[in-house]
Amino acid sequence: MPADQIHDSAGRSEAAPYTIEVISTEDGLSRLEADWNRFSEASSHPNAFMTYGWFRAWTRRLTADIGRERLQPFVLAIRHEDSIVGIAPLVRRVVSRFGFRVRKLEFPTIHADYNDLVLGADSANQSEAVIEFLARTSEQWDLADLRNLRDIGNSIAHIKAALARAGLSHRILPEGRRYPYFPINSPWPTMMKSKHLRFARRAFVGFTEKSSEGFRLRIVENPQSEPGLHEKLVAVEAQKFIGGKPTQPFLGEYRDVFRSLFDTLGPLGWITAVLVEREGQLVAYRLLYRCGKKLWDYQTAYDHGFSDLSPGTVAICAAIDYGYEHGFDEFDFLTGEEPYKLRWTPDFRRTYRLLIWNRRGISRVRKFFYYDVKTTIHRLLRKKADHGVLPLRAPL
């Protein structure tokens, strides 16, 4: 078997009576669906980005885009006796950097704001079982680059301790972008009295006065059941501008992904849409994920022909009011510190990047070219940009 071919395999953990199985086939993933959905729904920290539906939709699209020879599932199914008790939803991507070919383990897509391992009650020992398995199977990967990890239930400390015991070199870094969030602790009419929300109150009252002109707010809890909703969202997104320039479409670019997400996550109660309409015409939307008692504000757009109504702000007001009525305690704006988010809240949280490389010499070399050289080049570019030598470029 070629050294770079992924195959389903299993191994016994020394930390606890857990067996780890690598799932890399379509049939293997299909067999995980029921257990994966059960873990996701029962989690004390639910995460829409770690669901079976999210993983399947994005891996199918990415595999079609870049080829199975460059990206394959590398899902670690954690078993105790005959039961699955946890899942590490990873892929293995083959990338080239300065002529070096790197086999990288990572979460499937950059489009997930929060990433986790989907673990059961024994999260510390299950994390250790995953790390031990990676140490024993180092011939199948060169570098693990796990981005946007949440630190929930002391999970980062558990992983760090397990890495030290397994003898795997690692680096844990805070991600650069923070996550603003807004506590939902009272109904919207009460919140409107707050001084720092005057801007939102003005927008909401102004919109309410327009109701006689056919404007309305609507909450859709089952977007998969709304005929043509996805295409309406795509059409509004095409009107989205930032800095006076049209933005790169997202829902429009990944139509197949979001249709799949509506069909798989919608019936399970993960997705809600807030719609601003005028006489049946969609003016603005906010696409939310329902994660336990949190509302995650994932995607938004509005028709700039109605910008005087502040429809994006009005939709947030409606989402917060809906959240309070349905027992949610937080509205999370997700990654980024755009000015409109900072008007709502001064509260932030962070995520972390975990880099792991194994004992093999080639792993250290490939980590050097993949991460160290890339980081050094970016720092030099940033330094030159700060001194006006050249414009600042996006991270490499």
Protein Blocks (a to p, Z undefined) as FASTA:
>chain_A
ZZklccddddddfkbccdddddfbfklmmmmmmmmmmmmmmpcbdcfklgfklmmmmmmm
mmmmnopkloccdddcddehjbcfbdcddddddddeehiacdddddfbfkbfbdcddddf
klmlmmmmmmmmmmmmmmmpfbdcdehiacehhlmmmmmmmmmmnopacdddddfbdcdd
dddfbdfklmmmpmklmmmmmmmmmmmmmmmnopacdddfblmlmghklmmmmmmmmmpc
eehiacddfklmmmmlmmmmmmmmmmnopaccddddeehiafbdcddddehjaccdfbgc
ddfklmmnommlmmmmmmmmmmmmnopabdcebgajdfklmmmpccdcdddddddddfbf
klmmmmmmmmmmmmmmmmmmmmmmmnomaccdddZZ
